[in-house]
Amino acid sequence: MSQIADALILVLNCGSSSIKFAVFDASLPVIPRKPLWNGKVQGIGEERPDFGETGTAPYRINLSTEHPFRDALEHILEQVFHRLNGRGLCGIAHRVVHGGSKYFAPVRIDADVLADLKSFIPLAPLHQPVTVEAIEHLLRERPEIPQIACFDTGFHHSIPKLEQVLPLPYEAWQRGVRRYGFHGLSYEFMSTTLAEQYPQTARGRTIVAHLGNGASLCAMLNLESIATTMGFSALDGLMMGTRTGAVDPGAVLYLMSNDKLSLDQVNDVLFRRSGLLGLSGVSAEPRVILKHESDPGEAGERARLALDLYVRRIVREIGALVAVLGGLDLLIFTAGVGEHNDFIRDRVCRDLEYLGVKIDEQANALNSRVISCADSRVVVGVEPTNEEWVAARHVRCLLRLPFYRPNSWKKAMYSRILVPLDSSETSHHAMEHAADLAKTNGAMVVLLHVIEELRLSSGFEPPKVYIDEVFPGFLSRGQAMLDQAATRLRQDGIAVETTLIVSKGERVSDLIVKQVETTRCDVVVIGTHGRRGLDRVLIGSDAEQVARLAPVPVLLVRQSHPAMVNPPALQEQ
C-alpha cells in the first residue's frame, strides 16, 4: 500500500493527436477538483508538436516518426517525475473510450484486460489504439504502478434496453452490437456538479450537451443517463469537428461501391475528413469557421452551411431527447465548444424558443454559469467538465487508498464548521480560515447565508412585483454567492454544505445560533468588522452576539488577520 505522502494519481487522456495529463493529491478526504498541475503534448504526428504544463509556457519537442505517441508519453513521464521531486505515484488512470459489452465499471489493468482493450480497437479506431499503446508502454516500463481503466461507456449502463438495441437481426444484439454511448466521464462529472449547483432542477428532466471536437448529448432523469446520441461507436449522433455523426448507411455503401473506397479509406472519411472540417474546407473549429461566413463565393457559402448544419443537428437531437424525457427543465453546455463558443449557444437556444428557452445575451457572452433569463421556462447553463477528476476518484476508490486523518489517539477537534457568509471581504477571510481548519481536521464546512428581507426591501414595491420579481432575486443572488464559495472550497477537496435562510425581522445573530444546532456544527468561524466606540455600543456586532450566545466555540476572524493577507475577492453575483 502506498504511503499517504505518495498518494498522488496521474490521469492520462490520450487523443488522436494529443496526450493530456493531470496530477491529483489523493491524501485528502475528498480529492480536490483542481489538480496539483496539468498539461499536455499536442500536435503528435504533425510537424510542430509542443509540450506545456502549469507554470510552463508551451515549447517545441522532438518526436520520432516511428513512435511519436510513445515519445510524447515518455516526455510527460519525465516531466512529471522531475516535478514530483522524489514523491511517488500510487496509481495511473486512463480514460478508455470503449469497454465493449464487458467493461462498464473501472478496472485494474492486467494482461487479460489489456487483451480485451485491444480487441475493442475496431469500435473506437480514433482513440483506442493510442490508449492501448500508452498502457502497454507503462506495463512494460513502470510495472510497479497500478493502472486503472476508466470507461467512457460506463455512465450509460443505466439506459433502458429499448435505447440500447439497434434495429438489426437479434443475433447482432447477442454479439454485443448495440448502442453504448460515450463521453461518460464528462457526464458523470456533470451528475455530481449539477446536483450541487441545481439541487432540485437537476433531478428533473436534464439534457447535457458535451460539445467538443467530439460531440454528444445525454438525457438524464434523476441525474442518471436514460438516452444519448452516440451509439455503437463515437461516430453516431451529432455532427462533429471531423466526424460525420449520424449518416445514412446507404451513403457509405454508395461510396464503397461507386468510388471503390476500401474499409480503411471509408474509416478515414468518416472519422477524419467529414463534419465541420469536411463541409467548410477550412477548420474543425467553429470559431475559425465563423470568420469565413462573410467570405465571397463558395468559401463563405460552405462556412455558413457547415455552421448551420452543425447547429441544426444539435437542435434536432435535443428535440428527440425532449420527447424521450417528456419535457425539459435544465439544459447544460459543456466541453470546449460548449463552454467557450457563445455564438453556438446563442444559435442553438434561438432555435429552441418553442420550448420556452430564453437566454440573457450578456450572460451568454460572458460564459456565465446561468445564461437563461429569469422568465425562461428552461434553465440554461454553462458548466466546465472535469473528466480527469472523475478518473482520479475512481482510482482511489478501486485501490482503497488511505487519506489523511488526524492521529487516532488524538480526536479531531472539529467535524462540522459553520461559516456565516455575506458579500464582505471579512466574511471571505473567515471562510478561508475555516478552510484551513477543515483541511487539518478532515471536517465539513457548512456555509450559511441569511437574507435580511426587511433591510433589502424598499417597502414601496407593489405586492405582485415583490413576490414575482424582487424576492426571487434575493434568493437567486444569495444562492449564487453560496454556490460560488462552495465551488472554491470543493476545488481544495473540502466537503461543503450550503444553507440559505430568510430573516423576517429576527436578528441575524439569533438565526446563526439556531443554525448551529440545526446543522449539528461544533464550531463557528465568523468574520467581524471590529467596530469601536459609539457604533459598537448602539448596534453591537452580530459576530460578537454569536460568540456570546452560541453553545459551541466561536472563532472571530478580523480582516487584518495575518493568515488572510490579500485574499481573492468574493463577488456577489
N, C-alpha and C positions, 0 to 999 in steps of 0.2 A: 504494500500500500504506500502511495506517495505521501511524503510529509506535507503538512499544511503549508509550510514555506514554499513548497514546489507545486502548489495547487493551481497551476496555470494551464489553460487549454488553448490550443491553436486550432482555429477553424479555417478550412480551405474551401474555396468556392471556385471550381475550375470551369471556365467558359470556353467557347470555341477559339478565342484569341487572347484570353487573359486568365490570370490567376489572382483572385482576391484573397486576402488573409486578414485575420483579426486575432488578437491575443486577449483572453479574458482571465480575470482573477476569480478563481472558484473558492477562495478561502473564506469568503463572507457568507452569512446565512442565505442571502439572496444574491445571485451573480449580478453585478452591475450591468445595466444595459449598454453603457458606453464602454468599449474595450479599453484596455490599457494603451494599446496603439493598434493601428491597422495600416494596410497599404495594398499595393497590387503591382503586378507586372502586366502591362498591356502592350498590344501590338505584336503578340507572339506569332511568328510565321510571316511577319511583314518586314518592311525594310528598316524601320526605326523603332524597335521595341524600347520601352523605358520602364524604370522602377521608381516608385515613390512610396513613402510611408509618413506617418505622423511625425512632424518636425523636420522632414527632409523633402526638399523640392524634387520633382521627378528628374531623373538623369538617364542618359542613354546607357544601355547594356548590350553586350555582345552575346548572341545565342547561336549555337551551331545550326546548320541547316538540317542535319541528320536527326537531332533530338532537341528541338527548341523548347518543348514543354519540360523535359527533364532538366535542362539547363536553367530554365526560369524557376522551377521548384527549388533546385539547389541554391540558387541565388537568394531566394526567400528564406530558406532554412539557415543559410549562413548569416544573414542579417538578423534573423530572429534570435538565434543562439548567441550572437555577439551582444545583442541588446539585453538578453536575459542575464548576462554577467554572472554566470555560474548557477543560476536557478534552473530547475529542470521543468520539463513539460510532463504533466500527468496523463495527457491524452490528446489525440488529434481527431477532430471531427471533419467529415467530408459531406458536403451537400451532394447527394447522389440523385440524379434526375429520375431514374426508373428502377423500381424494385420488382417489376413484373407482378405476377399474381402470388408470389411467395412472401415478399417482404413489405410490410407496412410500418411496423414499429422499428425504431433504431436498433442496430445490431452490431456487436463487436465483430470485426473482420478477421477471418482466418482464411486458410487456403480454400475451404469449401465455399465460403461466402464469396470470395474473390472469383471463383469459377462461375458462380451464378451471375455475378455482376457482369462478367464478360459475355455471358450468353444473352444478356439484355441489350447489348450494344446495338443490334438492329432496330430496337424500339426507340432508341434515342441517339442516333448517329452523330448528332452535333456536339453533345456534351459528354455522353457516357465514356467514349474512348479515352479522353484526356483525364477524366477522373480515375478510371481504372489504371492508367499509366502512373498517376501520382501515387495511388495506393500500392501498386506493385513496387515502385521505387522505394517507398518508405518501409514496406515489409522487409525489403532486402537490406536497406542501409540503416534503418532505425528499428529493428525488430523489438527492442525493449519498450517502445512507446505504444500503448494500446491505440488502435484506430477504430473509430465508430462511424458507421454509415448511417446518415440521416436522410430519409427518402422524401422526395418532393411529391410523391404519390400518396403518402401516408395519411395526410389530413382528410382526404376524400374517401377514406374507407367507410365513412358513415353514410354515404349517399345510397339511396334505395336501389334495389336491383333493377327497377324499371329504368333508372338513369344510367345503369352500367351496361345493360345489354345492347349490342349492336344488331341491326336487322339483317343478320347473316344466318346461314344454316346453324342450327343449335350446336352442332359439333364445334364450331368456332368458339362459342362461349365456354364449352367444356375444356377447350385447349388454352383458355386464358386470353382469347382475343375479345377484349371488352373495353369499355371506357374507363380510364383510370383517373384522369385529372392531374394537373401539375401545379407548380408554384405553391405547394403545400406548406413549406416552411414559412413563406410570407403570410399565407392565410392563417397559419397557426399563431403567428405573432399578432396578426390583426384580432384574432379571437381573444387574445389577452389584453391588448391595449384598448380595444373598443369597449370591453367590459369596464375598464377603468374610466374612460373618457365619457362614455354614453351608457351608464349602468342600466337604464331602463330601455332606452330606444334600441340599443344594440341587440337586445334579446328578442326583438321583434323580427321584422322582415328586412334583411340587410343584404345589399349587394356590394361587394368589394371589387374594384377594377384595378387589377395589377397590370399597369401599362409600362412596359419597358421595351427593350429590343424584342423580347418575347412578351406576349400579352395574353391575358385571360381574365375571365370574370368568375366569381364564386358567389352563389346564392346561399345565404345562411339563415337558419331558424334556430333561435336559442344558441347562437354562436357555433353551430355545427353545420358542416357542408351538406347541402341537400341536392345541389346541382352545380355543374361547372361547364365551361365552354370547351376546354381542351378534352380530348378523349383518349383513344388508344395511343396516340403519340402527341408530341408537342407541336404538331402541325395543324391540329384541328382548331376550329373556333374563329377568333378574331384575326383580322389582317394584322401582320406584324412588320417589324423592320425589314427583314429579308425573307420571311416565311409567308406562305400563301394564306394560312388559315383555312377554313372550310372551303373546299373546292369540289366541283362535280367530278367524281371518279372517271366519268366518260371523257373529260378533257385530258386527263392523264393518259388514258388508253389511246386517245387520238394522237397525242404527242409521241407515244411509243411506236404506234403503228405507222403513222404518216411521216413523222420526222426521223423514224428509226433510232430513237434515243434508247440507250442502254439503261439498265437499272441505276447504275452509278450516275449517269447523266440526268436522269429524272430526279434522283435524290438531290443533286446539285441545284437543279432548277427550283425545286420545291422549298429547299431549306435555305439556299444562299443567294438566289438571283430573283426572287419574287418580292411580294409585299411592297412597302413604300419605296425601296430601292428599285425594284423592277419596274414599277409603274412610273415613277418620277424620272428615273435615269440620272438622278442627282445624288441622293443620300438615303440612308435608312433613318435619319434623324429628323423628326418633324420640324424642329426649329430651323434647320438648314433649308428644308424644302419651302418653308414659309417665305423665305427671302426671294424665292423664284416665282411666287404666284403671279406677280405682275410682269414677268418676262414676256416679251412679244412672241407670237407664233406658237409653235408646238411645245417649246420648253415651258412656257407659262401654263399652257393647257394641261400638260402632263402633271405639273406640280399641283395645280388645282384639283385635278382628277384624283391624284394619289391621296391628298388630304381629305377630300370629300368622301371618297370610298372608305378610308380609314375610320372617319367619324361615323359614317352610315352603318358600318358593320358593328361598331360598338353599340350604337343606338338600337339596332335590330336585335342584338343578342341581349341587351338589357331588357327590351320588351318581352323577349321569350322567357327570361328568368322571372320577370314580374308576374307573368302568367302562372308560372310554377309556384311562386310564393303566394299568389293571391293578393298582391299589392306590394307597396314599398314604403318603408319607414326611414331607412338610412342608406345613403349612397356614399361610398368612400373611394377616393382616388389614391393610389399608392404606386411606388416604384418610380424609376427615372422620369418617364414621360408624365405619369400621373401626378407626381409631386411637383414638377418644375415647369410644365407647359400649360400656362393659364389659358392660352387661346384654344387648346384642345378641350379643356374642361368647359370653357365657355360655349363652344360649338356643340358639344355633346349635350350640355344642360339646356341649351335653347331648343334643341330637338326633343327634349323630354318635358317641355312645359305642359303638355297634355296630362302629365301625371301630377301637376301642381308644383313642379320644381321651379323655384325662383332663386337665382343666385345674386349675391351682392358683388357688383363689379369691382369695387375697391378691394374687398376682402379677397376675391379671387386673384386679382393682380398681385397681391402681397403674399400669395400662397398661404393664407391664414388657415388655422385648424378648422374653423367652420366658415364656409363660403356661401351658405344659403341665407336668404333673407328671413327675418323673424316670422313672416307670414307664409313661408314656404311650407307646403304640406309634407315635403320630404326634407329631412335634414341632410345636407350635403357637406362633406368634409374632406380634408387632405391629411393623411397620416403617413409619416415616414415608416418604411418597413425595416425590419431588423432580423433577417434570416440567420445571421451569424450567432446572435444571442440565443435564439431558439436552439440551434445546434449545440452550443456550449452547455446549455441547460440539460439537454438530453445526455451529453457525455457525463456530467456529474451524477445524474440520476442513475444511469446504467452502470457506471463504475463504482457507485456508492462512495464517492469521495468525501473525506471528512472536511469540515469547515471550522472556522474559529469559534470557540465558545469560551466564556470565562472559565477559569480553573474550577474543577469540580468541587474542590474543598472550599471555594470562595463563591458563595451565591452571587449571581449578578445583582447589582444594586437596583436596576430598573428593568422592567419588561415592557411597559407601555408609557409613552411620553406624550403628554398633551401640550400642543403648541397653539395658542390663540393667534390668529393671523389676520392682519389687515394690510392695507396698501403701503404702510410706512416702512421706511428703511429700518427702523428699530425692530419692528416685528420680524423683518428678514434676518437681522442679526441673531435674534433669538432662535429662529429656525435653523440657521447654520450651526449654532451651538448645540441645539438638540440633535442635529445630525451627527456631530462628533460623539455625543453620549450614546446615541443609538448604535453606532459602529462599535464602540467599546463594549457595550452590554448585549449586543445582539437583539436590541429592542425594536418594537414597533413604534412609529411616530403617528400620532393622531392629530391631524390638522383641523382646527376649528375656526370657522368664520361666523361672526354674529352680525346680522343685518339689523341696524337700528332704524326701524321703519319710521319712527316719528322724527328723527333727525334728518333723514334723507328726503322725506316728502315735504313739499312746499305747503301742502294743505289746501291749495287752491285748484287742484286738478279736479275735473268732473269725475264722479264715481266710476263711470264706464271707462274713461280714459285711464284712470288709475288702475282699475282691475285688469284691463286688457293690455295696457302698454307699460305703465310706469313700474308696477310691482313685478311683473315678469322680467323687466330689465334689471331690477335689483338682484333677483335670483340668478339670472344668467351671468351677470358680471361677478357676483360672489362665487358661483361655482367655477367660473373660468379661472379666477385667481387661485382657488384651491387646486384645480387641475394642473395649472402651470407649476405651482410649488411642488405638488406630488410628483410630477414628471421629473423635476430637478432632483428630488431625493431618490427616486427609483433608479435614476442613472448611476447613483453611487451604491446601488444594491441594498437600499433601505426599504423595508416593508412599510407601507403607508396606508392609512385610512383617512377619509375626509368626512367632515360633518358640517352641514350648513343649517343654522337655526335663525329664527326671526325674533327680535325683541319687540314686543307690543307695548313697550314702556318700562319694562323691567330694566334694572341696572345691568350693564354688561357683565360686571364682576360677579353678580349673583348667578347669572346664567352659566358663566365659565365654571364656577364652583359646582353647580349642579351637574355639569357635564363630566366633571372628574369622576363622579360615581357612575353616571350613565355609561361612560366609555371604559370604566374599570382601569383608569390610569393610576400609576403610582408616583408620578412626579409631574409638575407643571413647569414648563420653560416659557417665560413670557417677557416681552420687551417692555422697558419702562422709559418714559421720556425724561425722567429725572426732574420733575417740576420742583420749584423752590418758592419760598415766600408766600405772598398772599394768594397766588393762583393755586398753590398746593392746599392751603387752608380752606379755600372756598369750595373747590370741586374735588379735591383729593385725586388719587390715581387709581384707575381700575386695577392696575398691576399690584399696587400695594394692598388694595382691598382683597384681592385674591390671596395674597400672601398671608393676610390676617385670618381669612375665613376657610381656606382650603384644608381638607383633612389629610393632605399629603404634602411632602416638601415642595416648595416653590422656589425656582431659580429665577431671579430678576436679572435681565441682561440689558445693560445700557449700551447706547450707540458707541460709546468710547471704549468698550471692552477690547483689550489688546488682541484677543484672538479673532476679532471681527473687523480688522482693518480693511477698508476699501472693498466691501462686498459688492457683487453684481446687483444691480437694482432689480427689485421685484415689481413688475409692471402690472397694474390692474387693467385688465382687458375691457 
